[in-house]
């Protein structure tokens, strides 16, 4: 139902480097990836269209099992569980990817995964079940500061970082009232335990980028939105405020991008726009109803806060609202896409300038992709469908073109030109010659 922008899935890293509106400083989009079968890391340039190329590669060696990386810090970590070896890969220069220092015996346990905070300064080595982990704080690349072995209080459900990555939040599968803050400021005791007051459990929680050090959560089945703040290790209680809304089905929190607001959405079709500028006093900006209840759904706010989209996944129905005046939302489009919706996002996920250059919504129904053109903010246009072999993807602009790219399970680069919403065009599937067996895909911040 919701896209988990904070989770890290180990491995293939697709990085769309700075995009362009036609200026001389255009940087072509790249991705870097790791192939466990050969132990090789690759840097691949997606453009020119029709001729993607491997700009550089570096052989780490056989036996390495996977990796993860930080697009912000521009380096990755390759791990080898059998030899307890950890190797850095530096890709600050995409035409000069190089092997960095190798560390042996950092962890006393088998390393089954590595995760980075969004700012790239904190990495976690962990077991498969997250029953034990070690924190690496990268003050410098070559000599990370290490915590001791950390054992969480129970089975970990989720570790989430805010965009700034100063601290993380650990939730547990066997308790709804206990959470831990992961605070690398003290590596001798990096976990700060808190007890929270909930009747049931959280249905969704989101960090608020526009209100530093805060996050909000929806309590399951009660309609209660709870606001939390963690300042530092002297924080005595996380909760700073709450408000209850008359809809017991609320399950989804969708943050706005330019204002400290969220949209709360539930299966009943009720939507609440809530202002969080004063975090301890959530304030309703508007409450309105969708045409009908919606069951399971995906929801999104455009990067410029002008549009709200909600897609009923099972039926393939897409609703679009113009919310330039959030007090008076205007339904501008209702489309039946004729199949189960598996993914939906605005064409530029969180970049205002890029989105305004070519505003649109990308929707995937099964193995097909559709584009809804929002150039006219009151009259959206639904384009035709195209075959779509990618489970995950990234969009970027190249001068006056909106492009979408990703890698399929065979290791091929698949690219679409979405510049014309009414005729989304597949402009080629290109084999890089490195075969399959690539790591799974994660997207990192630009």
C-alpha positions in Angstrom: 0.0 0.0 0.0 2.8 2.4 0.7 6.2 2.9 -0.8 8.9 2.6 1.8 11.3 5.4 0.9 13.5 4.7 4.0 14.2 1.0 3.6 17.5 -0.2 2.0 17.5 -3.3 -0.2 21.0 -4.6 -0.8 22.7 -3.9 -3.9 22.3 -2.6 -7.4 22.5 1.1 -7.1 21.0 3.3 -9.8 22.1 6.9 -9.6 20.6 9.6 -11.8 23.2 12.3 -11.5 22.2 15.9 -11.8 19.7 16.5 -14.7 19.4 19.3 -17.1 17.2 21.9 -18.6 19.5 22.5 -21.6 22.4 24.3 -20.0 26.1 23.5 -20.8 26.6 22.0 -17.4 24.5 18.9 -18.2 25.7 15.8 -16.4 24.7 12.6 -18.1 22.9 10.0 -15.9 24.8 7.1 -14.7 24.3 4.0 -12.5 26.8 1.8 -10.7 26.2 -1.8 -10.1 27.9 -4.9 -8.6 27.9 -8.4 -10.0 28.5 -11.0 -7.3 29.2 -13.8 -9.7 32.4 -12.0 -10.9 33.0 -9.7 -8.0 33.1 -6.7 -10.3 31.7 -3.2 -9.8 30.6 -1.3 -12.9 30.0 2.4 -13.7 27.6 2.8 -16.7 26.6 5.9 -18.5 23.0 5.7 -19.8 23.4 8.3 -22.6 23.7 9.0 -25.5 20.4 7.3 -26.1 20.9 4.1 -27.9 24.5 3.9 -26.9 24.9 3.3 -23.1 28.4 2.3 -22.2 30.4 0.9 -19.4 32.6 3.9 -18.4 34.7 1.9 -15.9 34.8 -1.3 -13.9 36.9 -2.6 -11.1 37.4 -6.3 -10.1 37.0 -6.9 -6.4 37.4 -10.6 -6.7 35.3 -13.8 -6.5 33.6 -14.8 -3.3 32.1 -11.4 -2.5 28.3 -11.8 -1.9 26.8 -8.4 -2.3 27.1 -4.7 -1.6 25.2 -1.5 -1.0 26.3 2.1 -1.6 25.6 5.8 -0.8 24.9 8.1 -3.7 25.5 11.1 -1.5 28.9 10.0 -0.3 29.7 8.3 -3.6 31.1 5.1 -2.3 30.0 1.6 -1.6 30.8 -1.4 0.6 31.3 -4.9 -0.7 31.0 -7.7 1.9 32.2 -11.2 2.0 30.5 -13.2 4.7 32.8 -16.2 4.5 36.1 -14.4 5.0 34.6 -11.6 7.1 36.0 -9.1 4.7 34.7 -5.6 3.8 36.0 -3.7 0.8 35.2 -0.1 -0.2 34.5 1.0 -3.8 34.9 4.6 -4.6 32.9 6.1 -7.5 33.4 9.8 -7.0 35.0 9.7 -10.5 32.6 7.6 -12.6 35.4 7.1 -15.2 37.8 6.1 -12.4 35.9 3.7 -10.1 38.5 2.2 -7.8 38.9 -0.2 -5.0 39.4 1.4 -1.6 40.7 0.0 1.6 39.8 -3.5 2.8 38.9 -4.3 6.4 39.1 -7.7 7.9 37.4 -9.1 11.0 35.4 -5.9 11.8 32.5 -7.9 13.0 32.4 -10.9 15.3 29.3 -12.2 13.4 28.6 -13.3 9.9 27.8 -10.1 7.9 24.7 -10.8 5.8 23.9 -7.3 4.8 25.0 -3.7 4.8 22.9 -0.6 5.0 23.7 3.1 4.7 21.9 6.2 6.1 20.8 8.6 3.4 23.6 11.1 4.1 26.2 8.3 3.7 28.0 8.9 7.0 26.6 5.9 8.8 26.7 2.3 7.7 25.4 -0.8 9.5 26.8 -4.3 9.1 24.1 -6.8 10.2 23.1 -10.4 10.4 20.3 -11.6 8.1 17.6 -11.4 10.8 19.0 -8.1 12.3 19.6 -9.8 15.6 23.0 -8.2 15.8 24.7 -5.3 14.0 27.6 -3.0 14.1 27.6 0.7 13.4 30.3 2.3 11.2 30.5 6.1 11.4 32.5 7.5 8.5 34.2 10.5 9.8 36.7 9.8 7.1 36.4 7.1 4.4 39.5 5.2 5.4 39.1 5.0 9.1 35.4 4.6 10.1 34.6 4.8 13.8 33.1 1.5 15.1 30.6 0.6 17.7 30.7 -2.6 19.6 28.3 -5.5 18.6 24.8 -4.2 19.1 21.9 -6.6 19.9 18.4 -5.0 19.5 15.8 -5.9 22.2 13.7 -8.1 19.8 13.0 -9.0 16.2 13.5 -5.9 14.1 10.6 -4.9 11.8 12.1 -1.9 10.2 15.0 0.6 10.4 14.3 4.0 9.0 16.4 7.1 8.6 15.2 10.7 7.9 16.7 12.3 4.8 19.4 14.0 6.8 20.3 10.7 8.4 21.4 12.1 11.8 19.6 9.3 13.6 17.5 6.2 12.8 14.4 4.6 14.2 14.1 0.9 15.0 10.7 -0.7 15.3 10.0 -4.3 16.4 7.7 -7.0 15.2 6.8 -8.4 18.7 6.0 -5.1 20.4 4.1 -2.0 19.4 5.0 0.1 22.4 8.8 -0.1 22.3 11.0 1.6 19.8 14.7 2.5 19.7 16.5 5.6 18.3 19.8 4.7 16.7 22.0 7.6 17.6 25.6 7.3 16.3 26.6 10.3 18.5 27.6 7.7 21.2 29.0 4.5 19.6 29.4 2.9 23.0 25.6 2.8 23.4 24.1 3.7 20.0 20.5 2.6 20.9 18.4 4.9 22.9 15.2 3.0 24.1 11.8 4.6 24.3 8.3 3.4 25.3 5.5 4.9 23.3 1.8 5.3 24.2 -0.4 3.5 21.6 -3.6 1.5 22.0 -2.8 -0.8 19.0 0.2 -0.2 16.7 1.4 2.1 14.0 -0.1 1.7 10.6 2.3 4.1 9.0 5.0 6.6 10.0 7.0 9.2 8.1 9.8 11.6 8.9 9.2 15.2 8.2 12.0 16.7 6.2 10.7 20.3 6.6 10.4 19.9 10.4 13.8 18.7 11.5 14.2 15.8 14.0 10.5 14.9 13.9 8.3 12.1 12.6 4.5 11.4 12.6 2.7 8.1 12.9 -0.9 6.9 12.3 -2.2 4.6 15.1 -3.9 1.6 13.5 -7.7 1.7 13.6 -8.1 4.8 15.7 -7.7 7.7 13.4 -5.1 9.2 15.7 -2.1 11.0 14.2 0.8 11.2 16.7 3.8 13.6 16.4 7.2 12.7 17.8 10.5 14.6 18.1 14.0 13.4 19.0 16.4 16.2 19.9 19.3 14.4 21.4 20.1 11.7 24.0 18.6 13.9 26.8 15.1 13.5 25.2 12.9 12.0 27.9 9.8 11.2 25.8 9.3 11.2 22.0 5.6 12.2 21.8 5.0 15.9 21.5 1.4 16.1 20.3 -1.5 14.2 18.7 -4.9 14.7 17.1 -7.7 12.3 16.3 -9.7 12.3 13.1 -13.2 10.9 12.4 -12.0 8.1 10.1 -10.9 4.7 11.6 -9.6 3.5 8.2 -6.7 6.0 7.9 -3.6 4.1 7.0 -1.4 6.3 4.8 0.7 9.4 5.5 1.8 11.3 2.4 4.1 14.3 3.0 4.0 17.5 1.0 7.4 18.8 -0.3 7.4 22.6 0.0 5.1 23.0 3.1 5.2 21.2 6.4 1.9 19.3 5.7 0.8 15.7 5.2 -2.2 14.0 3.5 -3.9 11.3 5.5 -5.8 8.8 3.4 -7.9 5.8 4.3 -10.0 3.0 2.6 -13.2 4.9 3.3 -12.2 7.6 0.8 -11.7 10.3 3.3 -8.7 12.6 2.9 -7.3 15.0 5.5 -4.7 17.7 4.7 -3.0 18.4 8.0 -0.6 21.3 8.8 2.4 20.4 11.0 4.2 23.7 11.1 3.5 23.7 14.9 4.4 20.0 15.5 2.7 19.7 18.8 -0.6 21.1 17.5 -1.6 19.3 14.2 -4.1 21.5 12.4 -6.6 20.4 9.7 -6.2 22.4 6.5 -9.0 20.6 4.7 -11.1 17.4 4.8 -12.7 16.1 1.7 -14.1 12.8 0.3 -13.1 10.9 -2.8 -16.0 9.8 -5.1 -16.1 6.3 -3.5 -14.3 4.1 -1.0 -11.0 2.9 -2.5 -9.8 -0.3 -0.7 -6.0 -0.8 -1.1 -4.4 2.2 -2.8 -1.2 4.2 -3.6 -1.1 7.9 -2.9 1.4 10.7 -3.9 1.9 14.5 -3.8 3.7 16.2 -6.6 7.1 17.8 -5.9 5.7 21.3 -6.2 2.6 20.5 -4.0 0.2 21.3 -6.8 -1.2 17.8 -7.4 -2.5 14.9 -5.3 -2.8 11.5 -6.9 -4.5 8.4 -5.5 -4.7 5.0 -7.3 -6.9 2.2 -6.3 -4.5 -0.7 -7.0 -7.0 -3.6 -7.5 -9.3 -1.8 -9.9 -6.8 0.3 -11.8 -8.7 3.6 -11.2 -6.5 6.7 -10.9 -7.8 10.0 -9.4 -6.0 13.3 -9.9 -6.6 16.4 -7.8 -5.3 20.0 -8.3 -4.5 21.1 -4.7 -2.8 24.5 -5.5 -5.4 25.8 -3.0 -5.4 22.9 -0.5 -8.5 24.3 1.1 -10.4 23.7 -2.1 -9.1 20.5 -3.8 -10.3 20.2 -7.4 -10.8 16.8 -9.0 -9.3 17.2 -12.5 -9.2 13.6 -13.7 -10.5 10.1 -13.2 -9.0 7.3 -15.4 -9.6 3.6 -15.6 -6.2 2.0 -16.5 -7.8 -1.4 -16.9 -5.5 -3.5 -14.7 -3.9 -3.8 -11.3 -1.7 -0.8 -10.5 1.7 -1.9 -9.2 3.6 1.4 -9.1 2.8 5.1 -9.3 5.0 8.2 -9.0 5.2 11.7 -10.3 7.7 12.0 -13.1 10.3 13.7 -10.9 9.9 12.3 -7.5 11.1 15.2 -5.4 12.7 17.8 -7.7 10.5 20.9 -8.2 12.4 22.3 -11.2 12.5 19.0 -13.1 8.8 18.4 -12.4 7.7 21.8 -13.7 9.7 21.2 -16.9 7.5 18.2 -17.7 4.8 17.6 -15.1 3.3 14.1 -15.4 2.4 10.9 -13.5 4.0 7.6 -14.3 1.7 4.6 -13.6 2.6 0.9 -14.0 -0.2 -1.7 -14.5 1.3 -5.2 -14.6 3.7 -5.2 -17.5 2.7 -1.9 -19.0 3.5 1.8 -18.3 1.2 4.7 -18.8 1.9 8.5 -18.5 -0.6 11.2 -17.6 0.4 14.6 -18.9 -0.2 17.5 -16.4 1.1 20.3 -18.6 -2.4 21.8 -18.4 -3.0 21.8 -14.6 -6.7 21.5 -15.0 -7.0 19.1 -18.0 -4.7 16.0 -17.6 -4.2 13.8 -20.7 -3.8 10.0 -20.4 -1.3 8.6 -23.0 -1.2 5.2 -24.5 0.3 2.1 -22.8 3.7 0.6 -23.5 5.3 -2.7 -22.6 7.3 -2.4 -19.4 9.7 -5.1 -18.2 11.0 -3.2 -15.1 9.9 -3.7 -11.5 11.8 -0.5 -10.4 12.9 2.5 -12.4 14.2 6.1 -12.3 13.2 9.1 -14.3 15.5 11.9 -15.4 15.6 14.8 -17.8 18.0 15.2 -20.7 17.7 18.7 -22.0 14.1 18.8 -23.4 13.4 15.1 -23.0 11.9 13.2 -20.1 13.5 9.7 -19.9 12.9 6.6 -17.8 15.5 3.9 -17.3 16.3 0.8 -15.3 17.9 -2.6 -15.6 15.9 -5.8 -16.2 16.7 -9.2 -14.7 19.1 -10.1 -17.6 21.3 -7.1 -16.9 20.0 -5.0 -19.9 19.4 -1.3 -19.8 15.8 -0.5 -20.7 15.0 3.1 -21.6 11.8 4.9 -22.5 11.2 8.4 -23.8 8.2 9.9 -21.9 8.4 13.4 -23.5 5.1 12.8 -25.3 2.6 11.5 -22.8 0.3 10.4 -25.5 2.9 8.3 -27.2 5.4 7.0 -24.6 8.1 5.5 -26.7 10.5 2.6 -26.0 13.8 3.7 -27.4 15.6 0.5 -26.9 16.7 -2.3 -24.7 20.5 -2.4 -24.7 22.7 -5.3 -23.5 25.7 -4.1 -21.6 27.4 -7.4 -22.2 27.8 -8.1 -18.5 25.0 -10.7 -18.3 22.6 -11.4 -15.5 23.2 -12.0 -11.9 23.3 -8.4 -10.9 22.3 -7.4 -7.4 18.7 -6.2 -6.7 17.9 -2.6 -7.4 17.8 0.3 -5.0 17.5 4.0 -5.9 19.5 6.6 -4.0 19.0 10.3 -3.6 20.4 12.5 -6.2 
